[in-house]
Structures are given as C-alpha cells and as structure tokens.
C-alpha cells in the first residue's frame, strides 16, 4: 500500500522540481519562524510576503524559501 503524502507536500515537490525558486508550505515557514500555521498566514499577509498560488484553491499557497530565510537571519 502506498504511504499517505500530504497534498501540500505533493504540490511543493512538483513545484520545486519544475522551478528555479524553492518554496515552503505555510506550516514549514511557520516552523522556521516559531509560528503556528494560522499565525504564519497572518504574518504573510501583514508583511506582504510573496505567495505562490496553488491551482484549484483560493486559500492555499506556498511561500518562497528565500524570503523566509532572510527573515530568520
């Protein structure tokens, strides 16, 4: 039987394989900054972080890893 893979992780994996930009899920970005998923969504909105939209969903998006790493430094 095939192991379960989160849908956001599948999208991230596909995007990273086909793009020059590396992305993170909202949860992963939040973990890097010590924030919950909901807090990270609010933070992304307030600080105008680049959101990479996911097709078929208005509310789902990925965040650029380079922007998150710049915030951590």
N, C-alpha and C positions, 0 to 999 in steps of 0.2 A: 504494500500500500504506500502511496506517495505521502510524504510528510507535508503538513499544512504550512503554507507560506503566506504571510500577511499580504493583502492586496497592495498596500502602500509600499511594501518592500519589493514586490514584483515590479511595480511601476518605476521605482527608484533604480532597480537593477537594469531595466530596459533603457531608461533614460541615460544612465551613466555609461552604458555600452555604446550608445549612439551619439554622444555629445562630448564636446570639449570641456564643458563645465561639470563639476562634480556637485551633486545635490544631496541633501539630507531630508529625512522626514521631519515633520514638526516635532515629534516626540524625541528624535535623536538630537535635534538642535536644542530643544529644551533641556535635555540631559546635560549637554555640554555647558549650558549656562546655569544649571541648577534650578530650572523652572519646570513646572508641570506642563502638560500639553496645552491646557486652556490658557495658562499664563503666557506661554510662548506665542500662541495665536494673537493675544492682546499685544504683546511686545512687538511682534512683527508688524501689526497694524500701526501702532504708535510711532515706530521708528522707520517706517516706510522701507522695510526690507523687500528685496526682490522676491516675488512669489512666482514660481514656475507652476502654471495651472496644469491640472490633471484633467484630461478629456473625460467627458461624461459626468463630471461632478463640479458644481459651482463652489462647493465648500472645501474641497480638497486641493492641496497644493504642496509643492516641495520648496525648500529654501536652499539658496546657494551656500555651499560649504565654505567658500572663501569669505563671504560676509560674516558668517558665524565665527570662523577662526579669527577674523580681525577684531571682533568684539571680545573674544576670550583673552587676547593678548594685552 
